[in-house]
Amino acid sequence: MEFKLRANFVKSKELTVEANDLMEAVEKAEAMMAELIPVKELTTGKLHFDVLSGIKWLDDSKYRCKV
């Protein structure tokens, strides 16, 4: 059988932001995340798969010995 899948990784990073309100904190966090971040600083929070196509049964006729 052959399956076509897409792997989806959710990466996370904890941030500490000083701000006067939540909106300002989110804006500062967005600016921080816009910079280059080494992958090793991120943790995998979630992993899930999407099925992109149905099952395709392998056509093994080309692998059979012709006698």
PDB file with SEQRES, HELIX, SHEET and CRYST1 records, atoms N, CA, C and O in Angstrom:
SEQRES   1 A   67  MET GLU PHE LYS LEU ARG ALA ASN PHE VAL LYS SER LYS          
SEQRES   2 A   67  GLU LEU THR VAL GLU ALA ASN ASP LEU MET GLU ALA VAL          
SEQRES   3 A   67  GLU LYS ALA GLU ALA MET MET ALA GLU LEU ILE PRO VAL          
SEQRES   4 A   67  LYS GLU LEU THR THR GLY LYS LEU HIS PHE ASP VAL LEU          
SEQRES   5 A   67  SER GLY ILE LYS TRP LEU ASP ASP SER LYS TYR ARG CYS          
SEQRES   6 A   67  LYS VAL                                                      
HELIX    1 AA1 LEU A   22  ALA A   34  1                                  13    
HELIX    2 AA2 VAL A   39  GLU A   41  5                                   3    
HELIX    3 AA3 ASP A   60  TYR A   63  5                                   4    
SHEET    1 AA1 2 LEU A   5  SER A  12  0                                        
SHEET    2 AA1 2 THR A  43  VAL A  51 -1                                        
CRYST1    1.000    1.000    1.000  90.00  90.00  90.00 P 1           1          
ATOM      1  N   MET A   1       0.840  -1.178   0.000  1.00  0.00           N  
ATOM      2  CA  MET A   1       0.000   0.000   0.000  1.00  0.00           C  
ATOM      3  C   MET A   1       0.888   1.244   0.000  1.00  0.00           C  
ATOM      4  O   MET A   1       2.027   1.225   0.467  1.00  0.00           O  
ATOM      5  N   GLU A   2       0.346   2.281  -0.519  1.00  0.00           N  
ATOM      6  CA  GLU A   2       1.064   3.554  -0.554  1.00  0.00           C  
ATOM      7  C   GLU A   2       0.150   4.636  -0.001  1.00  0.00           C  
ATOM      8  O   GLU A   2      -1.016   4.735  -0.385  1.00  0.00           O  
ATOM      9  N   PHE A   3       0.687   5.445   0.903  1.00  0.00           N  
ATOM     10  CA  PHE A   3      -0.070   6.536   1.498  1.00  0.00           C  
ATOM     11  C   PHE A   3       0.685   7.833   1.250  1.00  0.00           C  
ATOM     12  O   PHE A   3       1.913   7.864   1.326  1.00  0.00           O  
ATOM     13  N   LYS A   4      -0.030   8.881   0.960  1.00  0.00           N  
ATOM     14  CA  LYS A   4       0.584  10.199   0.835  1.00  0.00           C  
ATOM     15  C   LYS A   4       0.138  11.004   2.051  1.00  0.00           C  
ATOM     16  O   LYS A   4      -1.049  11.279   2.224  1.00  0.00           O  
ATOM     17  N   LEU A   5       1.114  11.383   2.903  1.00  0.00           N  
ATOM     18  CA  LEU A   5       0.821  12.079   4.147  1.00  0.00           C  
ATOM     19  C   LEU A   5       1.565  13.400   4.210  1.00  0.00           C  
ATOM     20  O   LEU A   5       2.570  13.595   3.527  1.00  0.00           O  
ATOM     21  N   ARG A   6       1.066  14.292   5.024  1.00  0.00           N  
ATOM     22  CA  ARG A   6       1.780  15.535   5.333  1.00  0.00           C  
ATOM     23  C   ARG A   6       1.964  15.557   6.847  1.00  0.00           C  
ATOM     24  O   ARG A   6       1.001  15.411   7.599  1.00  0.00           O  
ATOM     25  N   ALA A   7       3.210  15.740   7.289  1.00  0.00           N  
ATOM     26  CA  ALA A   7       3.500  15.838   8.711  1.00  0.00           C  
ATOM     27  C   ALA A   7       3.456  17.312   9.110  1.00  0.00           C  
ATOM     28  O   ALA A   7       4.060  18.159   8.451  1.00  0.00           O  
ATOM     29  N   ASN A   8       2.746  17.607  10.179  1.00  0.00           N  
ATOM     30  CA  ASN A   8       2.614  18.972  10.687  1.00  0.00           C  
ATOM     31  C   ASN A   8       3.224  19.038  12.083  1.00  0.00           C  
ATOM     32  O   ASN A   8       2.779  18.345  12.998  1.00  0.00           O  
ATOM     33  N   PHE A   9       4.237  19.871  12.235  1.00  0.00           N  
ATOM     34  CA  PHE A   9       4.905  20.056  13.509  1.00  0.00           C  
ATOM     35  C   PHE A   9       4.535  21.428  14.062  1.00  0.00           C  
ATOM     36  O   PHE A   9       4.596  22.428  13.346  1.00  0.00           O  
ATOM     37  N   VAL A  10       4.158  21.473  15.317  1.00  0.00           N  
ATOM     38  CA  VAL A  10       3.940  22.745  15.987  1.00  0.00           C  
ATOM     39  C   VAL A  10       5.131  22.949  16.911  1.00  0.00           C  
ATOM     40  O   VAL A  10       5.354  22.170  17.838  1.00  0.00           O  
ATOM     41  N   LYS A  11       5.887  23.995  16.652  1.00  0.00           N  
ATOM     42  CA  LYS A  11       7.064  24.311  17.457  1.00  0.00           C  
ATOM     43  C   LYS A  11       6.718  25.448  18.410  1.00  0.00           C  
ATOM     44  O   LYS A  11       5.947  26.344  18.065  1.00  0.00           O  
ATOM     45  N   SER A  12       7.295  25.406  19.614  1.00  0.00           N  
ATOM     46  CA  SER A  12       6.979  26.395  20.637  1.00  0.00           C  
ATOM     47  C   SER A  12       8.245  27.003  21.229  1.00  0.00           C  
ATOM     48  O   SER A  12       9.318  26.399  21.211  1.00  0.00           O  
ATOM     49  N   LYS A  13       8.090  28.199  21.745  1.00  0.00           N  
ATOM     50  CA  LYS A  13       9.161  28.865  22.476  1.00  0.00           C  
ATOM     51  C   LYS A  13       8.502  29.728  23.539  1.00  0.00           C  
ATOM     52  O   LYS A  13       7.583  30.494  23.248  1.00  0.00           O  
ATOM     53  N   GLU A  14       8.976  29.599  24.772  1.00  0.00           N  
ATOM     54  CA  GLU A  14       8.447  30.431  25.841  1.00  0.00           C  
ATOM     55  C   GLU A  14       9.137  31.783  25.805  1.00  0.00           C  
ATOM     56  O   GLU A  14      10.356  31.866  25.655  1.00  0.00           O  
ATOM     57  N   LEU A  15       8.350  32.840  25.943  1.00  0.00           N  
ATOM     58  CA  LEU A  15       8.871  34.199  25.916  1.00  0.00           C  
ATOM     59  C   LEU A  15       8.489  34.922  27.203  1.00  0.00           C  
ATOM     60  O   LEU A  15       7.412  34.694  27.753  1.00  0.00           O  
ATOM     61  N   THR A  16       9.357  35.776  27.672  1.00  0.00           N  
ATOM     62  CA  THR A  16       9.042  36.665  28.782  1.00  0.00           C  
ATOM     63  C   THR A  16       9.062  38.076  28.226  1.00  0.00           C  
ATOM     64  O   THR A  16      10.076  38.535  27.700  1.00  0.00           O  
ATOM     65  N   VAL A  17       7.924  38.766  28.348  1.00  0.00           N  
ATOM     66  CA  VAL A  17       7.768  40.098  27.763  1.00  0.00           C  
ATOM     67  C   VAL A  17       7.234  41.041  28.830  1.00  0.00           C  
ATOM     68  O   VAL A  17       6.276  40.719  29.532  1.00  0.00           O  
ATOM     69  N   GLU A  18       7.858  42.204  28.947  1.00  0.00           N  
ATOM     70  CA  GLU A  18       7.336  43.242  29.842  1.00  0.00           C  
ATOM     71  C   GLU A  18       6.533  44.232  29.007  1.00  0.00           C  
ATOM     72  O   GLU A  18       7.016  44.756  28.003  1.00  0.00           O  
ATOM     73  N   ALA A  19       5.294  44.478  29.442  1.00  0.00           N  
ATOM     74  CA  ALA A  19       4.422  45.390  28.698  1.00  0.00           C  
ATOM     75  C   ALA A  19       3.358  45.938  29.632  1.00  0.00           C  
ATOM     76  O   ALA A  19       3.129  45.408  30.719  1.00  0.00           O  
ATOM     77  N   ASN A  20       2.708  47.014  29.188  1.00  0.00           N  
ATOM     78  CA  ASN A  20       1.646  47.641  29.987  1.00  0.00           C  
ATOM     79  C   ASN A  20       0.309  46.925  29.844  1.00  0.00           C  
ATOM     80  O   ASN A  20      -0.525  46.983  30.747  1.00  0.00           O  
ATOM     81  N   ASP A  21       0.100  46.242  28.703  1.00  0.00           N  
ATOM     82  CA  ASP A  21      -1.142  45.503  28.509  1.00  0.00           C  
ATOM     83  C   ASP A  21      -0.881  44.310  27.586  1.00  0.00           C  
ATOM     84  O   ASP A  21       0.201  44.175  27.015  1.00  0.00           O  
ATOM     85  N   LEU A  22      -1.874  43.465  27.455  1.00  0.00           N  
ATOM     86  CA  LEU A  22      -1.730  42.238  26.673  1.00  0.00           C  
ATOM     87  C   LEU A  22      -1.456  42.517  25.197  1.00  0.00           C  
ATOM     88  O   LEU A  22      -0.656  41.818  24.576  1.00  0.00           O  
ATOM     89  N   MET A  23      -2.104  43.521  24.633  1.00  0.00           N  
ATOM     90  CA  MET A  23      -1.907  43.840  23.216  1.00  0.00           C  
ATOM     91  C   MET A  23      -0.456  44.234  22.948  1.00  0.00           C  
ATOM     92  O   MET A  23       0.135  43.802  21.959  1.00  0.00           O  
ATOM     93  N   GLU A  24       0.107  45.046  23.819  1.00  0.00           N  
ATOM     94  CA  GLU A  24       1.505  45.442  23.676  1.00  0.00           C  
ATOM     95  C   GLU A  24       2.420  44.230  23.829  1.00  0.00           C  
ATOM     96  O   GLU A  24       3.422  44.114  23.124  1.00  0.00           O  
ATOM     97  N   ALA A  25       2.076  43.328  24.750  1.00  0.00           N  
ATOM     98  CA  ALA A  25       2.883  42.118  24.953  1.00  0.00           C  
ATOM     99  C   ALA A  25       2.874  41.241  23.714  1.00  0.00           C  
ATOM    100  O   ALA A  25       3.913  40.707  23.323  1.00  0.00           O  
ATOM    101  N   VAL A  26       1.708  41.088  23.090  1.00  0.00           N  
ATOM    102  CA  VAL A  26       1.608  40.277  21.875  1.00  0.00           C  
ATOM    103  C   VAL A  26       2.418  40.907  20.745  1.00  0.00           C  
ATOM    104  O   VAL A  26       3.097  40.200  20.000  1.00  0.00           O  
ATOM    105  N   GLU A  27       2.351  42.220  20.614  1.00  0.00           N  
ATOM    106  CA  GLU A  27       3.119  42.914  19.571  1.00  0.00           C  
ATOM    107  C   GLU A  27       4.619  42.720  19.782  1.00  0.00           C  
ATOM    108  O   GLU A  27       5.357  42.489  18.824  1.00  0.00           O  
ATOM    109  N   LYS A  28       5.070  42.813  21.026  1.00  0.00           N  
ATOM    110  CA  LYS A  28       6.485  42.604  21.319  1.00  0.00           C  
ATOM    111  C   LYS A  28       6.893  41.153  21.050  1.00  0.00           C  
ATOM    112  O   LYS A  28       7.973  40.896  20.519  1.00  0.00           O  
ATOM    113  N   ALA A  29       6.027  40.210  21.416  1.00  0.00           N  
ATOM    114  CA  ALA A  29       6.313  38.795  21.168  1.00  0.00           C  
ATOM    115  C   ALA A  29       6.392  38.507  19.670  1.00  0.00           C  
ATOM    116  O   ALA A  29       7.264  37.760  19.224  1.00  0.00           O  
ATOM    117  N   GLU A  30       5.482  39.099  18.893  1.00  0.00           N  
ATOM    118  CA  GLU A  30       5.518  38.929  17.438  1.00  0.00           C  
ATOM    119  C   GLU A  30       6.830  39.464  16.861  1.00  0.00           C  
ATOM    120  O   GLU A  30       7.418  38.844  15.975  1.00  0.00           O  
ATOM    121  N   ALA A  31       7.283  40.601  17.359  1.00  0.00           N  
ATOM    122  CA  ALA A  31       8.547  41.177  16.894  1.00  0.00           C  
ATOM    123  C   ALA A  31       9.721  40.267  17.255  1.00  0.00           C  
ATOM    124  O   ALA A  31      10.648  40.099  16.463  1.00  0.00           O  
ATOM    125  N   MET A  32       9.678  39.684  18.447  1.00  0.00           N  
ATOM    126  CA  MET A  32      10.746  38.772  18.867  1.00  0.00           C  
ATOM    127  C   MET A  32      10.777  37.524  17.980  1.00  0.00           C  
ATOM    128  O   MET A  32      11.851  37.047  17.614  1.00  0.00           O  
ATOM    129  N   MET A  33       9.608  37.001  17.639  1.00  0.00           N  
ATOM    130  CA  MET A  33       9.533  35.772  16.838  1.00  0.00           C  
ATOM    131  C   MET A  33       9.834  36.033  15.362  1.00  0.00           C  
ATOM    132  O   MET A  33      10.084  35.090  14.611  1.00  0.00           O  
ATOM    133  N   ALA A  34       9.814  37.287  14.939  1.00  0.00           N  
ATOM    134  CA  ALA A  34      10.133  37.624  13.550  1.00  0.00           C  
ATOM    135  C   ALA A  34      11.632  37.547  13.289  1.00  0.00           C  
ATOM    136  O   ALA A  34      12.064  37.445  12.140  1.00  0.00           O  
ATOM    137  N   GLU A  35      12.426  37.596  14.361  1.00  0.00           N  
ATOM    138  CA  GLU A  35      13.878  37.485  14.223  1.00  0.00           C  
ATOM    139  C   GLU A  35      14.267  36.028  13.992  1.00  0.00           C  
ATOM    140  O   GLU A  35      13.476  35.119  14.243  1.00  0.00           O  
ATOM    141  N   LEU A  36      15.489  35.813  13.515  1.00  0.00           N  
ATOM    142  CA  LEU A  36      15.968  34.445  13.328  1.00  0.00           C  
ATOM    143  C   LEU A  36      16.112  33.753  14.686  1.00  0.00           C  
ATOM    144  O   LEU A  36      16.715  34.295  15.612  1.00  0.00           O  
ATOM    145  N   ILE A  37      15.555  32.561  14.784  1.00  0.00           N  
ATOM    146  CA  ILE A  37      15.600  31.800  16.029  1.00  0.00           C  
ATOM    147  C   ILE A  37      16.220  30.437  15.728  1.00  0.00           C  
ATOM    148  O   ILE A  37      15.744  29.734  14.836  1.00  0.00           O  
ATOM    149  N   PRO A  38      17.265  30.053  16.448  1.00  0.00           N  
ATOM    150  CA  PRO A  38      17.834  28.717  16.243  1.00  0.00           C  
ATOM    151  C   PRO A  38      16.791  27.633  16.551  1.00  0.00           C  
ATOM    152  O   PRO A  38      16.060  27.730  17.537  1.00  0.00           O  
ATOM    153  N   VAL A  39      16.730  26.627  15.718  1.00  0.00           N  
ATOM    154  CA  VAL A  39      15.751  25.555  15.881  1.00  0.00           C  
ATOM    155  C   VAL A  39      15.915  24.865  17.233  1.00  0.00           C  
ATOM    156  O   VAL A  39      14.929  24.424  17.824  1.00  0.00           O  
ATOM    157  N   LYS A  40      17.140  24.767  17.726  1.00  0.00           N  
ATOM    158  CA  LYS A  40      17.359  24.079  19.003  1.00  0.00           C  
ATOM    159  C   LYS A  40      16.700  24.803  20.177  1.00  0.00           C  
ATOM    160  O   LYS A  40      16.540  24.211  21.244  1.00  0.00           O  
ATOM    161  N   GLU A  41      16.314  26.068  20.004  1.00  0.00           N  
ATOM    162  CA  GLU A  41      15.610  26.797  21.046  1.00  0.00           C  
ATOM    163  C   GLU A  41      14.111  26.519  21.047  1.00  0.00           C  
ATOM    164  O   GLU A  41      13.404  26.939  21.963  1.00  0.00           O  
ATOM    165  N   LEU A  42      13.625  25.819  20.034  1.00  0.00           N  
ATOM    166  CA  LEU A  42      12.200  25.512  19.925  1.00  0.00           C  
ATOM    167  C   LEU A  42      11.934  24.098  20.409  1.00  0.00           C  
ATOM    168  O   LEU A  42      12.770  23.209  20.246  1.00  0.00           O  
ATOM    169  N   THR A  43      10.774  23.894  21.000  1.00  0.00           N  
ATOM    170  CA  THR A  43      10.374  22.550  21.408  1.00  0.00           C  
ATOM    171  C   THR A  43       9.165  22.129  20.581  1.00  0.00           C  
ATOM    172  O   THR A  43       8.332  22.957  20.211  1.00  0.00           O  
ATOM    173  N   THR A  44       9.080  20.837  20.297  1.00  0.00           N  
ATOM    174  CA  THR A  44       7.936  20.324  19.538  1.00  0.00           C  
ATOM    175  C   THR A  44       6.763  20.197  20.490  1.00  0.00           C  
ATOM    176  O   THR A  44       6.800  19.424  21.447  1.00  0.00           O  
ATOM    177  N   GLY A  45       5.739  20.956  20.216  1.00  0.00           N  
ATOM    178  CA  GLY A  45       4.559  20.935  21.069  1.00  0.00           C  
ATOM    179  C   GLY A  45       3.522  19.938  20.601  1.00  0.00           C  
ATOM    180  O   GLY A  45       2.806  19.351  21.412  1.00  0.00           O  
ATOM    181  N   LYS A  46       3.439  19.744  19.297  1.00  0.00           N  
ATOM    182  CA  LYS A  46       2.403  18.867  18.751  1.00  0.00           C  
ATOM    183  C   LYS A  46       2.850  18.340  17.395  1.00  0.00           C  
ATOM    184  O   LYS A  46       3.554  19.026  16.655  1.00  0.00           O  
ATOM    185  N   LEU A  47       2.445  17.140  17.080  1.00  0.00           N  
ATOM    186  CA  LEU A  47       2.722  16.530  15.783  1.00  0.00           C  
ATOM    187  C   LEU A  47       1.457  15.820  15.330  1.00  0.00           C  
ATOM    188  O   LEU A  47       0.891  15.018  16.073  1.00  0.00           O  
ATOM    189  N   HIS A  48       1.014  16.111  14.116  1.00  0.00           N  
ATOM    190  CA  HIS A  48      -0.116  15.369  13.570  1.00  0.00           C  
ATOM    191  C   HIS A  48       0.072  15.205  12.061  1.00  0.00           C  
ATOM    192  O   HIS A  48       0.864  15.911  11.437  1.00  0.00           O  
ATOM    193  N   PHE A  49      -0.665  14.267  11.498  1.00  0.00           N  
ATOM    194  CA  PHE A  49      -0.538  13.935  10.082  1.00  0.00           C  
ATOM    195  C   PHE A  49      -1.856  14.172   9.368  1.00  0.00           C  
ATOM    196  O   PHE A  49      -2.928  13.901   9.910  1.00  0.00           O  
ATOM    197  N   ASP A  50      -1.764  14.684   8.139  1.00  0.00           N  
ATOM    198  CA  ASP A  50      -2.917  14.802   7.247  1.00  0.00           C  
ATOM    199  C   ASP A  50      -2.759  13.759   6.150  1.00  0.00           C  
ATOM    200  O   ASP A  50      -1.664  13.584   5.614  1.00  0.00           O  
ATOM    201  N   VAL A  51      -3.833  13.071   5.813  1.00  0.00           N  
ATOM    202  CA  VAL A  51      -3.813  12.129   4.698  1.00  0.00           C  
ATOM    203  C   VAL A  51      -4.153  12.920   3.444  1.00  0.00           C  
ATOM    204  O   VAL A  51      -5.242  13.483   3.339  1.00  0.00           O  
ATOM    205  N   LEU A  52      -3.214  12.967   2.482  1.00  0.00           N  
ATOM    206  CA  LEU A  52      -3.401  13.767   1.279  1.00  0.00           C  
ATOM    207  C   LEU A  52      -4.086  13.002   0.161  1.00  0.00           C  
ATOM    208  O   LEU A  52      -4.678  13.603  -0.736  1.00  0.00           O  
ATOM    209  N   SER A  53      -4.010  11.687   0.211  1.00  0.00           N  
ATOM    210  CA  SER A  53      -4.656  10.891  -0.829  1.00  0.00           C  
ATOM    211  C   SER A  53      -5.154   9.598  -0.222  1.00  0.00           C  
ATOM    212  O   SER A  53      -4.739   9.207   0.869  1.00  0.00           O  
ATOM    213  N   GLY A  54      -6.035   8.948  -0.928  1.00  0.00           N  
ATOM    214  CA  GLY A  54      -6.525   7.659  -0.472  1.00  0.00           C  
ATOM    215  C   GLY A  54      -5.460   6.576  -0.608  1.00  0.00           C  
ATOM    216  O   GLY A  54      -4.331   6.855  -1.011  1.00  0.00           O  
ATOM    217  N   ILE A  55      -5.813   5.377  -0.281  1.00  0.00           N  
ATOM    218  CA  ILE A  55      -4.878   4.255  -0.367  1.00  0.00           C  
ATOM    219  C   ILE A  55      -4.692   3.864  -1.825  1.00  0.00           C  
ATOM    220  O   ILE A  55      -5.665   3.704  -2.561  1.00  0.00           O  
ATOM    221  N   LYS A  56      -3.443   3.710  -2.237  1.00  0.00           N  
ATOM    222  CA  LYS A  56      -3.145   3.201  -3.568  1.00  0.00           C  
ATOM    223  C   LYS A  56      -2.521   1.829  -3.374  1.00  0.00           C  
ATOM    224  O   LYS A  56      -1.482   1.704  -2.726  1.00  0.00           O  
ATOM    225  N   TRP A  57      -3.139   0.814  -3.925  1.00  0.00           N  
ATOM    226  CA  TRP A  57      -2.597  -0.525  -3.796  1.00  0.00           C  
ATOM    227  C   TRP A  57      -1.441  -0.674  -4.759  1.00  0.00           C  
ATOM    228  O   TRP A  57      -1.542  -0.286  -5.923  1.00  0.00           O  
ATOM    229  N   LEU A  58      -0.357  -1.226  -4.288  1.00  0.00           N  
ATOM    230  CA  LEU A  58       0.842  -1.416  -5.085  1.00  0.00           C  
ATOM    231  C   LEU A  58       0.549  -2.369  -6.235  1.00  0.00           C  
ATOM    232  O   LEU A  58       0.028  -3.464  -6.024  1.00  0.00           O  
ATOM    233  N   ASP A  59       0.883  -1.953  -7.444  1.00  0.00           N  
ATOM    234  CA  ASP A  59       0.745  -2.823  -8.612  1.00  0.00           C  
ATOM    235  C   ASP A  59       2.021  -3.641  -8.707  1.00  0.00           C  
ATOM    236  O   ASP A  59       3.040  -3.169  -9.212  1.00  0.00           O  
ATOM    237  N   ASP A  60       1.952  -4.879  -8.213  1.00  0.00           N  
ATOM    238  CA  ASP A  60       3.156  -5.701  -8.180  1.00  0.00           C  
ATOM    239  C   ASP A  60       3.370  -6.500  -9.466  1.00  0.00           C  
ATOM    240  O   ASP A  60       4.270  -7.338  -9.519  1.00  0.00           O  
ATOM    241  N   SER A  61       2.567  -6.260 -10.498  1.00  0.00           N  
ATOM    242  CA  SER A  61       2.716  -7.016 -11.737  1.00  0.00           C  
ATOM    243  C   SER A  61       4.082  -6.794 -12.375  1.00  0.00           C  
ATOM    244  O   SER A  61       4.605  -7.710 -13.011  1.00  0.00           O  
ATOM    245  N   LYS A  62       4.662  -5.645 -12.233  1.00  0.00           N  
ATOM    246  CA  LYS A  62       5.977  -5.388 -12.833  1.00  0.00           C  
ATOM    247  C   LYS A  62       7.102  -6.037 -12.040  1.00  0.00           C  
ATOM    248  O   LYS A  62       8.238  -6.086 -12.510  1.00  0.00           O  
ATOM    249  N   TYR A  63       6.800  -6.542 -10.830  1.00  0.00           N  
ATOM    250  CA  TYR A  63       7.811  -7.201 -10.013  1.00  0.00           C  
ATOM    251  C   TYR A  63       7.732  -8.718 -10.084  1.00  0.00           C  
ATOM    252  O   TYR A  63       8.629  -9.400  -9.589  1.00  0.00           O  
ATOM    253  N   ARG A  64       6.690  -9.258 -10.682  1.00  0.00           N  
ATOM    254  CA  ARG A  64       6.536 -10.723 -10.772  1.00  0.00           C  
ATOM    255  C   ARG A  64       7.483 -11.301 -11.810  1.00  0.00           C  
ATOM    256  O   ARG A  64       7.764 -10.681 -12.835  1.00  0.00           O  
ATOM    257  N   CYS A  65       7.961 -12.485 -11.526  1.00  0.00           N  
ATOM    258  CA  CYS A  65       8.810 -13.193 -12.490  1.00  0.00           C  
ATOM    259  C   CYS A  65       7.939 -13.711 -13.623  1.00  0.00           C  
ATOM    260  O   CYS A  65       6.895 -14.318 -13.386  1.00  0.00           O  
ATOM    261  N   LYS A  66       8.367 -13.472 -14.841  1.00  0.00           N  
ATOM    262  CA  LYS A  66       7.627 -13.975 -15.995  1.00  0.00           C  
ATOM    263  C   LYS A  66       8.238 -15.315 -16.380  1.00  0.00           C  
ATOM    264  O   LYS A  66       9.417 -15.405 -16.723  1.00  0.00           O  
ATOM    265  N   VAL A  67       7.423 -16.340 -16.316  1.00  0.00           N  
ATOM    266  CA  VAL A  67       7.918 -17.686 -16.611  1.00  0.00           C  
ATOM    267  C   VAL A  67       7.391 -18.152 -17.935  1.00  0.00           C  
ATOM    268  O   VAL A  67       7.695 -19.265 -18.364  1.00  0.00           O  
TER     269      VAL A  67                                                      
END                                                                             
